[in-house]
Amino acid sequence: MISVELYRQGRPTVIVERTDDGNLGAWARLQEALARGIESGSPSRTVVHADVFLAELSVLRELRTVFGERIALGPTLSGHLRSMAADRRSREAVVDAGNPDLEALEALEIELAQAGFKRTLRDFQIRNLYRLVSLPHGADFSVPGAGKTTVSLAGYAILRARGIVSRLAVIGPIAAFGAWKEDLVECFHVPPKLIIHAGTATVIPKNTEVLLSNYHRAANDYDAVREFVAKEPTQLVLDEAHRIKRGAAGVHGRAVLDLAYAARRRDVLTGTPAPQGAFDLVALVSFLYPGQDRQILPDATYFEKLGRDESVLIDTNAAVRRYFVRTAKAELRLPETRFEVIREPMPPIQAAIYDALLGQYRSSFILPDRGRHQMQRLGRIVMYLLEAATNPMLLTAGSDDGDDPALVHPPLELHGGERLVDLLARYSSFEEPWKYQRISKIVADAASRNEKILVWSSFVRNLKSLDRRLAEFEPAIVHGGVPSDELAAVDVVTREREFDRFRHDPACTVLLANPAACGEGVSLHHWCHHAVYLDRTFNAGHFLQSQDRIHRLGLADNILTRFTLLLSAGTIDDSVDGRLVEKVTALSRLMDDPDLVQIALPSSDEGLDGAPAFDDDYQAVVAHLADTNARSAE
């Protein structure tokens, strides 16, 4: 006989044990099926991660039918399997029920008011709320600015009043904390007791009803967060949930996937659920329905390289659209946007520096090798090329402490004999970045009209250089090195204070920001209507989210929101541009939201006609390195 039991304490695991009379063939087959998730074991006992065991449940049937082995399921595992079956029936019932009628929506509004919720929801928000609270676990993929935080809190109010949950735990980026704190006050007549989880030193009082943490802190202080979630029936919400797209392969993803087993109710919020393709949905579905993702998603979804294939996007959309809500861009009835693509050649010395970099890497890069080391090296090359296409002086400085961890890289290694050394030495004496010049003019023109400008760059050193260059306009600056209010002393500059200065100080004309630090959870649309991109990376999520800081619900109908893209002709900027077009187009197909492309990307007559489309980022960079005519054709 083989006995199996689920243990939720700490990290969720399943313990599998074989009695002395157990079938050795059945035991061997079971070990083979569970091999990728085994954490420890002995000849008669195996500890396996719960995710893997639940994904391989079918093997138990095989042990019974093929080997005639008896399987004894423990009470916790049996209960979890019954819960999985109930989830499945509940999901199917919601799908079969179709859309709610007006009477049902009005009844929900009454119930919401009786639950102590005071904010009035818009029509599309009450429609989304109805479906979310009908599902056993919910996903809100509405575009940024559609009020997902408000709808999520409304859902909590309903579920709390119904006695399903009594606590709320939210895990999201620090930049989103302000929105959650403000909405708790604005949405409830009596705001729940809130605690910000600042890490291992945080004391969580017994009367805490809402815990707000970020992904890094939740992973580093997993036990404390899990204890809060498990102690009472808790709704666990992932805000900007696309951050766990790596799933179990990422530290943050592994932590929240494990926390899922402790929660009574699970929800995910993100306006960009699959910025790289259909594969990104795997982690989100795995969190919502642990052990059931294979029952929901098509097999092709699990192959990352197929994530943007037309048929995979269509099949994945058909599979998941019944289990999430989405308010599309068009439903928000936002005023129009306008893109301006400024694509200029680099000045002579900068062009020579860029060409020297290309020549150096073109001759040394081993194209067929896609090993981990080579991929890491390729990542550094991308950083150097992006820097050279914007400001070559960044090459010798390396990344800044405030940079996105994904962009951390050392200074360009120079030995003294390369042509690059001479070019870099001459650069600052004879030239300045054309993009800096253009931004200076844009900011000055805006200031003359009493308008504010938002400037995005992925590199903090660019932001600091522009901070000095634009000093007369008293820039606000926000990046990963600027702390939040929760972690800073009263006299220290924080991101919240910088945002407020940009919003309310007429002398502060420009906000300098990087998407990793404030591309999410920040509303600037009442104060700023023009954003300029000094540079962009291959991160489509950052690009989409950053646009929605100034183009979101609440804009007056007569407001035109403008986006200006600065591209150095014939450089990595063009490759990034093409990849972002492909990724946003794929997301619009996956979410069945064609307006996402029309609003979030320049049209073909704005500079993207014939833009390159590559299978993945790796191939885009390799193609650029291999294209000896990339700039000579300009």
C-alpha positions as CSV (number, residue, x, y, z in Angstrom):
1,M,0.0,0.0,0.0
2,I,1.1,3.6,-0.7
3,S,-0.1,6.3,1.7
4,V,-0.2,10.0,0.6
5,E,-0.8,13.1,2.7
6,L,-0.6,16.9,2.0
7,Y,1.1,19.1,4.5
8,R,0.4,22.9,4.3
9,Q,2.6,24.1,7.1
10,G,5.5,26.1,5.9
11,R,6.1,25.1,2.3
12,P,3.3,22.9,1.0
13,T,4.6,19.3,0.4
14,V,3.1,15.9,-0.1
15,I,4.6,12.9,1.8
16,V,4.4,9.6,0.1
17,E,5.1,6.4,2.0
18,R,5.3,2.7,1.0
19,T,4.5,-0.1,3.4
20,D,6.6,-3.2,3.4
21,D,4.0,-5.1,1.3
22,G,3.8,-2.3,-1.3
23,N,4.3,-3.0,-5.0
24,L,7.9,-2.1,-5.9
25,G,7.0,-1.6,-9.5
26,A,4.2,0.9,-8.5
27,W,6.6,2.7,-6.2
28,A,9.3,3.0,-9.0
29,R,6.7,4.4,-11.4
30,L,5.5,6.9,-8.8
31,Q,9.1,8.0,-8.1
32,E,9.7,8.5,-11.8
33,A,6.5,10.6,-12.2
34,L,7.4,12.8,-9.2
35,A,11.2,13.1,-9.8
36,R,11.2,16.8,-10.8
37,G,9.6,17.8,-7.5
38,I,11.2,15.5,-4.9
39,E,12.8,17.4,-2.0
40,S,14.0,14.4,0.0
41,G,13.4,10.7,0.3
42,S,14.4,7.2,1.3
43,P,13.6,3.8,-0.1
44,S,10.1,3.9,1.4
45,R,9.4,7.6,1.9
46,T,9.4,10.6,-0.4
47,V,8.7,14.3,0.2
48,V,7.6,16.1,-3.0
49,H,6.5,19.6,-3.6
50,A,2.7,19.9,-3.7
51,D,2.6,21.6,-7.1
52,V,4.4,18.6,-8.8
53,F,2.3,16.0,-7.0
54,L,-1.0,17.6,-8.0
55,A,0.2,18.0,-11.6
56,E,0.9,14.2,-11.7
57,L,-2.4,13.1,-10.0
58,S,-3.2,10.8,-12.9
59,V,-0.4,8.5,-12.0
60,L,-2.3,7.4,-9.0
61,R,-5.0,6.0,-11.3
62,E,-2.3,4.2,-13.2
63,L,-0.9,2.6,-10.0
64,R,-4.4,1.3,-9.2
65,T,-5.3,0.0,-12.7
66,V,-1.9,-1.2,-13.9
67,F,-0.2,-2.4,-10.7
68,G,-3.2,-3.1,-8.6
69,E,-1.7,-1.0,-5.8
70,R,-3.8,0.3,-2.9
71,I,-3.6,4.1,-2.4
72,A,-4.5,5.6,1.0
73,L,-5.1,9.4,0.9
74,G,-4.7,11.3,4.1
75,P,-7.6,13.6,5.3
76,T,-5.9,16.9,4.4
77,L,-5.1,15.7,0.8
78,S,-8.6,14.3,0.5
79,G,-10.1,17.6,1.6
80,H,-7.9,19.5,-0.9
81,L,-8.9,17.2,-3.8
82,R,-12.6,17.8,-2.8
83,S,-11.9,21.5,-2.8
84,M,-10.3,21.3,-6.3
85,A,-13.4,19.5,-7.6
86,A,-15.7,22.1,-6.0
87,D,-13.7,24.8,-7.6
88,R,-14.1,23.2,-11.0
89,R,-17.8,22.8,-10.6
90,S,-18.1,26.4,-9.4
91,R,-16.2,27.7,-12.4
92,E,-18.3,25.7,-14.8
93,A,-21.5,26.9,-13.1
94,V,-20.5,30.5,-13.5
95,V,-19.7,30.0,-17.2
96,D,-23.1,28.2,-17.7
97,A,-25.0,31.0,-16.0
98,G,-23.9,33.6,-18.6
99,N,-24.0,37.3,-18.0
100,P,-26.0,38.7,-15.1
101,D,-29.2,40.7,-15.7
102,L,-29.9,44.2,-14.4
103,E,-31.8,42.9,-11.4
104,A,-28.8,40.8,-10.3
105,L,-26.4,43.7,-10.6
106,E,-28.7,46.0,-8.7
107,A,-29.0,43.4,-5.9
108,L,-25.2,43.2,-5.7
109,E,-25.0,47.0,-5.4
110,I,-27.4,46.9,-2.4
111,E,-25.4,44.1,-0.8
112,L,-22.2,46.0,-1.3
113,A,-23.6,49.1,0.4
114,Q,-24.9,47.0,3.3
115,A,-21.3,45.5,3.6
116,G,-20.0,49.0,4.6
117,F,-18.7,49.9,1.1
118,K,-19.3,53.6,0.3
119,R,-17.7,54.3,-3.1
120,T,-20.1,54.1,-6.1
121,L,-18.9,51.7,-8.8
122,R,-19.1,52.4,-12.5
123,D,-21.2,50.0,-14.6
124,F,-18.3,48.0,-15.9
125,Q,-16.9,47.7,-12.4
126,I,-20.1,46.3,-10.9
127,R,-20.3,43.9,-13.8
128,N,-16.7,42.7,-13.1
129,L,-17.4,42.5,-9.4
130,Y,-20.4,40.2,-10.0
131,R,-18.4,37.7,-12.0
132,L,-15.4,37.9,-9.6
133,V,-17.4,37.1,-6.5
134,S,-19.3,34.4,-8.3
135,L,-16.0,32.6,-9.2
136,P,-14.2,30.6,-6.4
137,H,-11.0,32.6,-7.2
138,G,-10.8,35.6,-9.5
139,A,-8.5,37.3,-12.1
140,D,-9.0,40.9,-13.0
141,F,-7.1,41.7,-16.2
142,S,-8.6,45.1,-16.8
143,V,-6.3,47.7,-18.3
144,P,-4.4,49.9,-15.9
145,G,-6.6,52.8,-14.7
146,A,-9.8,50.8,-14.8
147,G,-10.1,50.7,-10.9
148,K,-9.0,47.2,-10.2
149,T,-8.0,48.1,-6.6
150,T,-11.5,49.5,-5.9
151,V,-13.2,46.4,-7.4
152,S,-10.9,44.1,-5.4
153,L,-11.8,45.9,-2.2
154,A,-15.4,45.7,-3.1
155,G,-15.0,42.0,-3.6
156,Y,-13.4,41.7,-0.1
157,A,-16.3,43.7,1.4
158,I,-18.8,41.2,-0.2
159,L,-16.8,38.1,0.8
160,R,-16.3,39.4,4.3
161,A,-20.0,40.1,4.8
162,R,-20.8,36.6,3.5
163,G,-18.5,35.1,6.0
164,I,-16.2,33.5,3.5
165,V,-13.1,35.5,4.6
166,S,-12.2,37.7,7.5
167,R,-8.8,39.1,6.5
168,L,-7.1,40.5,3.4
169,A,-3.5,40.1,2.4
170,V,-2.2,42.1,-0.6
171,I,1.2,41.5,-2.2
172,G,2.2,44.1,-4.8
173,P,4.9,46.6,-5.7
174,I,5.8,49.3,-3.2
175,A,4.7,52.0,-5.7
176,A,1.1,50.6,-5.4
177,F,1.0,50.9,-1.6
178,G,-0.3,54.5,-1.8
179,A,-3.3,53.5,-3.9
180,W,-4.3,50.7,-1.6
181,K,-4.0,52.9,1.5
182,E,-6.0,55.7,-0.1
183,D,-8.7,53.4,-1.4
184,L,-9.2,51.7,1.9
185,V,-10.1,55.1,3.4
186,E,-12.2,56.1,0.4
187,C,-14.1,52.8,0.0
188,F,-15.1,51.9,3.6
189,H,-17.2,53.8,6.1
190,V,-15.0,52.2,8.7
191,P,-11.6,51.4,7.2
192,P,-10.1,48.1,8.2
193,K,-7.0,48.0,10.4
194,L,-4.0,48.1,8.0
195,I,-0.4,47.1,8.6
196,I,2.5,47.6,6.1
197,H,4.8,44.6,6.2
198,A,8.3,46.1,6.2
199,G,10.2,42.9,6.5
200,T,11.3,40.5,9.3
201,A,11.2,43.2,12.0
202,T,7.5,43.9,11.4
203,V,5.2,43.1,14.3
204,I,1.7,42.2,13.0
205,P,-0.9,43.0,15.8
206,K,-3.7,40.5,16.3
207,N,-6.3,42.9,15.3
208,T,-4.8,43.5,11.8
209,E,-7.3,43.0,9.1
210,V,-5.4,44.0,6.1
211,L,-1.7,43.2,5.5
212,L,0.1,45.0,2.7
213,S,3.4,43.5,1.6
214,N,5.6,43.5,-1.5
215,Y,7.0,40.5,-3.4
216,H,10.5,40.8,-2.1
217,R,9.4,41.1,1.5
218,A,6.9,38.3,1.2
219,A,9.6,36.0,-0.1
220,N,12.2,37.0,2.5
221,D,9.8,36.8,5.4
222,Y,7.6,34.0,4.1
223,D,6.8,32.4,7.4
224,A,5.4,35.6,8.9
225,V,3.2,36.3,5.9
226,R,2.0,32.7,5.7
227,E,1.1,32.7,9.4
228,F,-1.1,35.8,8.8
229,V,-2.8,34.2,5.8
230,A,-3.3,30.8,7.4
231,K,-4.4,31.8,10.9
232,E,-7.9,33.0,9.7
233,P,-9.8,32.7,6.5
234,T,-7.9,35.1,4.3
235,Q,-8.3,36.6,0.8
236,L,-4.8,36.8,-0.8
237,V,-4.5,39.3,-3.6
238,L,-1.6,39.6,-6.0
239,D,-1.4,43.2,-7.4
240,E,0.6,43.6,-10.6
241,A,0.6,39.9,-10.7
242,H,2.6,39.7,-13.9
243,R,5.6,40.1,-11.6
244,I,5.4,36.3,-10.8
245,K,5.4,35.3,-14.5
246,R,8.5,33.1,-13.9
247,G,6.5,31.1,-11.5
248,A,8.3,28.5,-9.5
249,A,11.6,29.4,-11.3
250,G,11.6,32.8,-9.5
251,V,12.1,33.4,-5.8
252,H,9.1,35.7,-5.6
253,G,6.9,33.4,-7.8
254,R,7.8,30.4,-5.6
255,A,6.8,32.2,-2.5
256,V,3.4,33.3,-3.6
257,L,2.6,29.9,-5.3
258,D,3.3,28.4,-1.9
259,L,1.2,31.0,-0.1
260,A,-1.7,30.0,-2.3
261,Y,-2.2,26.8,-0.3
262,A,-2.8,28.8,2.9
263,A,-5.4,31.2,1.5
264,R,-9.1,30.7,1.6
265,R,-9.6,32.9,-1.5
266,R,-7.1,34.0,-4.2
267,D,-7.2,36.9,-6.7
268,V,-4.8,38.3,-9.2
269,L,-4.8,41.8,-10.6
270,T,-2.8,43.0,-13.6
271,G,-3.5,45.0,-16.7
272,T,-0.6,43.2,-18.5
273,P,-1.1,39.5,-17.6
274,A,1.1,38.2,-20.4
275,P,3.6,40.8,-21.6
276,Q,5.9,38.1,-23.1
277,G,3.2,35.8,-24.5
278,A,0.7,33.1,-23.5
279,F,3.2,31.2,-21.3
280,D,3.1,34.1,-18.8
281,L,-0.4,33.0,-17.8
282,V,0.8,29.7,-16.4
283,A,2.0,31.1,-13.1
284,L,-1.1,33.2,-12.6
285,V,-3.5,30.2,-13.2
286,S,-1.3,28.0,-11.0
287,F,-1.7,30.6,-8.2
288,L,-5.4,30.8,-8.6
289,Y,-6.0,27.1,-8.9
290,P,-3.0,25.1,-7.5
291,G,-2.7,21.7,-9.2
292,Q,-5.4,22.6,-11.8
293,D,-3.6,24.7,-14.4
294,R,-3.1,21.7,-16.7
295,Q,-6.9,21.2,-16.7
296,I,-7.5,24.8,-17.7
297,L,-4.6,25.7,-20.1
298,P,-3.9,24.1,-23.5
299,D,-0.7,22.1,-23.6
300,A,0.9,24.5,-26.1
301,T,0.7,27.3,-23.6
302,Y,3.5,25.6,-21.6
303,F,6.0,26.0,-24.5
304,E,7.4,29.5,-24.0
305,K,8.7,29.7,-27.6
306,L,5.2,29.2,-28.9
307,G,3.7,31.9,-26.7
308,R,3.1,34.4,-29.5
309,D,2.0,32.0,-32.2
310,E,-1.5,33.0,-33.5
311,S,-3.1,29.6,-32.8
312,V,-1.7,29.4,-29.3
313,L,-2.9,32.9,-28.5
314,I,-6.4,32.0,-29.8
315,D,-6.6,28.7,-27.9
316,T,-5.3,30.1,-24.7
317,N,-7.7,33.0,-24.9
318,A,-10.6,30.5,-25.4
319,A,-9.4,28.5,-22.4
320,V,-9.1,31.3,-19.9
321,R,-11.5,34.0,-20.9
322,R,-14.3,32.4,-18.9
323,Y,-12.3,32.7,-15.7
324,F,-11.2,36.3,-15.7
325,V,-12.7,39.7,-16.2
326,R,-11.2,42.5,-18.3
327,T,-12.3,46.0,-18.9
328,A,-10.8,46.9,-22.3
329,K,-9.3,50.2,-23.2
330,A,-12.2,51.2,-25.3
331,E,-14.7,50.6,-22.5
332,L,-13.0,53.3,-20.4
333,R,-13.9,55.8,-23.1
334,L,-10.6,57.6,-22.6
335,P,-9.8,60.6,-24.7
336,E,-7.4,60.0,-27.6
337,T,-3.6,59.6,-27.5
338,R,-1.0,60.7,-30.0
339,F,2.4,59.2,-30.6
340,E,5.4,61.1,-32.0
341,V,8.3,58.9,-33.0
342,I,11.5,61.0,-33.3
343,R,14.1,58.9,-35.1
344,E,17.4,60.7,-35.7
345,P,20.9,59.7,-36.6
346,M,23.5,60.0,-33.9
347,P,26.3,62.6,-34.1
348,P,29.6,61.5,-35.7
349,I,31.5,60.5,-32.5
350,Q,28.6,58.8,-30.9
351,A,28.0,56.9,-34.1
352,A,31.6,55.9,-34.2
353,I,31.4,54.7,-30.6
354,Y,28.3,52.6,-31.4
355,D,29.9,51.1,-34.5
356,A,33.0,50.2,-32.6
357,L,30.8,48.4,-30.0
358,L,29.0,46.6,-32.8
359,G,32.3,45.5,-34.4
360,Q,33.7,44.3,-31.1
361,Y,30.7,42.1,-30.3
362,R,30.0,41.0,-33.9
363,S,33.5,39.5,-34.1
364,S,33.5,37.8,-30.7
365,F,29.9,36.7,-30.0
366,I,29.3,33.0,-30.5
367,L,26.0,33.0,-32.2
368,P,25.1,29.3,-31.9
369,D,25.8,29.1,-28.2
370,R,22.7,29.8,-26.1
371,G,24.0,28.6,-22.8
372,R,23.3,30.5,-19.6
373,H,26.7,32.2,-19.5
374,Q,26.3,33.4,-23.1
375,M,22.7,34.7,-22.4
376,Q,24.0,36.7,-19.4
377,R,26.7,38.1,-21.6
378,L,24.1,39.0,-24.2
379,G,22.2,40.8,-21.5
380,R,25.2,43.0,-20.7
381,I,25.7,43.7,-24.4
382,V,22.1,44.9,-24.7
383,M,22.7,47.3,-21.8
384,Y,25.9,48.7,-23.4
385,L,24.2,49.2,-26.8
386,L,21.2,50.9,-25.2
387,E,23.6,53.2,-23.3
388,A,25.7,53.9,-26.4
389,A,22.5,54.8,-28.4
390,T,21.5,57.4,-25.7
391,N,24.6,58.6,-23.8
392,P,28.0,56.9,-24.5
393,M,29.4,58.3,-21.2
394,L,27.3,55.8,-19.3
395,L,29.4,53.0,-20.7
396,T,32.3,53.5,-18.4
397,A,30.1,54.0,-15.3
398,G,28.1,50.7,-15.1
399,S,24.7,50.4,-13.5
400,D,23.5,52.6,-10.6
401,D,22.3,51.3,-7.2
402,G,18.8,52.5,-8.1
403,D,18.6,50.6,-11.3
404,D,16.2,47.7,-11.9
405,P,18.0,44.6,-10.7
406,A,17.3,43.0,-14.1
407,L,19.5,45.7,-15.7
408,V,22.5,45.6,-13.3
409,H,25.7,45.4,-15.3
410,P,29.4,46.3,-14.8
411,P,31.2,49.2,-16.6
412,L,32.3,48.4,-20.1
413,E,35.7,46.7,-19.8
414,L,38.4,48.6,-21.6
415,H,42.1,47.7,-21.8
416,G,43.6,50.9,-23.2
417,G,44.3,50.0,-26.8
418,E,40.9,49.9,-28.3
419,R,39.6,52.6,-30.6
420,L,36.7,53.0,-28.1
421,V,39.1,54.4,-25.5
422,D,40.1,57.3,-27.7
423,L,36.5,57.9,-28.9
424,L,35.1,58.0,-25.4
425,A,37.9,60.3,-24.3
426,R,36.9,62.8,-27.0
427,Y,33.2,62.5,-26.8
428,S,32.3,64.8,-23.9
429,S,34.6,67.5,-25.3
430,F,33.0,67.7,-28.7
431,E,29.4,66.3,-28.5
432,E,26.5,65.9,-26.2
433,P,23.7,63.3,-26.5
434,W,21.1,64.4,-29.1
435,K,18.4,62.9,-27.0
436,Y,19.4,65.1,-24.0
437,Q,19.2,68.1,-26.3
438,R,15.8,67.2,-27.5
439,I,14.4,66.6,-24.0
440,S,15.8,70.0,-22.9
441,K,13.9,71.6,-25.7
442,I,10.7,69.7,-24.9
443,V,10.8,70.5,-21.2
444,A,11.6,74.2,-21.8
445,D,8.7,74.5,-24.3
446,A,6.4,72.8,-21.9
447,A,7.5,75.1,-19.0
448,S,6.8,78.1,-21.2
449,R,3.2,76.9,-21.5
450,N,2.9,76.0,-17.7
451,E,2.8,72.3,-18.7
452,K,4.4,69.3,-17.0
453,I,6.5,66.6,-18.6
454,L,7.2,63.0,-17.6
455,V,10.5,61.6,-18.8
456,W,11.1,57.9,-18.7
457,S,14.5,56.2,-18.8
458,S,15.5,52.7,-17.7
459,F,18.9,53.9,-16.5
460,V,19.2,55.9,-13.3
461,R,22.4,57.5,-14.5
462,N,20.4,59.1,-17.3
463,L,17.9,60.4,-14.8
464,K,20.6,61.9,-12.6
465,S,22.4,63.5,-15.6
466,L,19.1,65.1,-16.7
467,D,18.4,66.2,-13.1
468,R,21.5,68.3,-13.3
469,R,20.9,69.5,-16.9
470,L,17.3,70.5,-16.2
471,A,18.0,72.0,-12.7
472,E,16.2,75.3,-13.6
473,F,12.9,73.3,-13.9
474,E,13.4,71.8,-10.4
475,P,12.9,68.2,-11.5
476,A,11.3,65.5,-9.3
477,I,13.2,62.2,-9.6
478,V,12.0,58.7,-8.7
479,H,13.9,55.5,-9.2
480,G,14.8,52.3,-7.3
481,G,17.2,54.2,-5.0
482,V,14.6,56.6,-3.7
483,P,12.9,55.0,-0.6
484,S,9.2,54.9,0.2
485,D,7.7,56.8,3.1
486,E,7.5,53.6,5.1
487,L,11.3,53.2,5.1
488,A,12.5,56.7,5.3
489,A,13.1,59.4,7.9
490,V,11.0,62.6,7.9
491,D,13.7,64.7,6.3
492,V,14.6,62.2,3.6
493,V,13.4,62.6,0.0
494,T,10.9,59.8,-0.8
495,R,9.1,58.7,-3.9
496,E,5.8,59.8,-2.5
497,R,7.1,63.3,-1.6
498,E,8.6,63.6,-5.1
499,F,5.3,62.6,-6.7
500,D,3.5,65.2,-4.6
501,R,6.0,67.9,-5.5
502,F,5.6,67.1,-9.2
503,R,1.8,67.2,-8.9
504,H,1.4,70.3,-6.8
505,D,4.5,72.5,-7.0
506,P,4.2,74.8,-10.1
507,A,8.0,75.3,-10.1
508,C,8.5,71.5,-10.7
509,T,8.0,71.1,-14.4
510,V,9.4,67.7,-15.0
511,L,9.4,64.2,-13.4
512,L,12.3,62.0,-14.2
513,A,11.5,58.3,-13.6
514,N,12.3,54.8,-14.4
515,P,9.5,52.3,-15.2
516,A,10.8,49.6,-12.8
517,A,10.2,52.0,-9.8
518,C,7.1,53.9,-10.8
519,G,5.6,52.3,-13.9
520,E,2.9,50.7,-11.7
521,G,0.4,51.9,-9.1
522,V,0.9,55.7,-9.6
523,S,-1.7,58.1,-11.0
524,L,-0.4,61.3,-12.6
525,H,-3.1,61.9,-15.2
526,H,-4.6,65.0,-13.5
527,W,-1.3,66.9,-13.7
528,C,0.6,65.6,-16.7
529,H,-0.4,64.8,-20.3
530,H,2.9,64.3,-22.1
531,A,5.5,61.5,-21.5
532,V,8.9,61.2,-23.3
533,Y,10.8,58.0,-23.6
534,L,14.6,58.5,-23.6
535,D,15.1,54.8,-24.0
536,R,13.1,51.6,-23.7
537,T,14.0,47.9,-23.0
538,F,12.5,44.7,-24.2
539,N,10.1,44.8,-21.2
540,A,6.7,45.2,-22.7
541,G,5.0,45.3,-19.3
542,H,7.0,48.3,-18.3
543,F,6.2,50.1,-21.5
544,L,2.4,49.5,-21.3
545,Q,2.2,50.2,-17.5
546,S,4.2,53.4,-17.9
547,Q,1.8,54.8,-20.4
548,D,-1.1,54.3,-18.1
549,R,0.4,56.6,-15.5
550,I,-1.0,59.5,-17.5
551,H,-3.7,57.9,-19.6
552,R,-6.3,56.5,-17.3
553,L,-9.8,56.7,-16.0
554,G,-10.8,60.2,-14.9
555,L,-9.3,62.3,-17.7
556,A,-11.5,65.1,-19.1
557,D,-12.8,64.4,-22.6
558,N,-10.9,67.3,-24.1
559,I,-7.4,66.2,-22.9
560,L,-5.0,64.9,-25.5
561,T,-2.4,62.5,-24.0
562,R,0.9,62.6,-25.9
563,F,3.8,60.1,-26.0
564,T,7.2,60.9,-27.6
565,L,9.6,58.1,-28.4
566,L,13.3,59.0,-29.0
567,L,15.1,56.5,-31.2
568,S,18.6,56.6,-32.5
569,A,18.4,55.4,-36.1
570,G,20.0,52.1,-37.0
571,T,20.6,51.1,-33.4
572,I,19.3,48.7,-30.8
573,D,16.5,51.2,-30.3
574,D,15.0,49.9,-33.6
575,S,15.2,46.3,-32.5
576,V,13.5,47.1,-29.1
577,D,10.8,49.0,-31.0
578,G,10.0,46.1,-33.2
579,R,9.9,43.6,-30.4
580,L,7.6,45.8,-28.3
581,V,5.2,46.0,-31.3
582,E,5.1,42.2,-31.5
583,K,4.6,41.7,-27.8
584,V,1.8,44.3,-27.4
585,T,0.1,42.9,-30.5
586,A,0.3,39.4,-29.0
587,L,-1.2,40.6,-25.7
588,S,-4.0,42.3,-27.5
589,R,-4.9,39.0,-29.3
590,L,-4.6,37.0,-26.1
591,M,-6.9,39.4,-24.2
592,D,-9.2,39.9,-27.3
593,D,-8.6,43.7,-26.9
594,P,-7.6,45.1,-30.3
595,D,-7.8,48.7,-29.0
596,L,-4.8,47.9,-26.8
597,V,-2.6,48.1,-29.9
598,Q,-4.3,51.2,-31.3
599,I,-3.9,53.1,-28.1
600,A,-0.6,51.7,-26.8
601,L,1.5,51.7,-29.9
602,P,2.3,54.2,-32.6
603,S,0.6,53.5,-35.9
604,S,2.5,52.6,-39.1
605,D,2.6,56.2,-40.3
606,E,4.3,57.3,-37.1
607,G,7.6,55.6,-37.7
608,L,7.0,51.9,-37.4
609,D,6.3,50.9,-41.0
610,G,8.3,47.8,-41.7
611,A,9.5,47.4,-38.1
612,P,11.3,44.2,-37.5
613,A,9.5,41.3,-35.8
614,F,11.7,38.6,-34.2
615,D,10.8,35.3,-32.6
616,D,12.3,36.4,-29.3
617,D,14.5,39.0,-27.7
618,Y,17.6,36.8,-28.2
619,Q,17.1,36.6,-31.9
620,A,16.4,40.4,-32.1
621,V,19.8,41.2,-30.5
622,V,21.7,38.6,-32.5
623,A,20.1,39.9,-35.7
624,H,21.2,43.4,-34.9
625,L,24.7,42.3,-34.1
626,A,24.9,40.4,-37.4
627,D,23.4,43.1,-39.5
628,T,26.5,44.8,-40.9
629,N,24.3,47.3,-42.8
630,A,22.1,48.3,-39.9
631,R,23.5,51.9,-39.7
632,S,25.2,52.2,-43.0
633,A,21.8,52.1,-44.7
634,E,20.7,55.3,-42.8
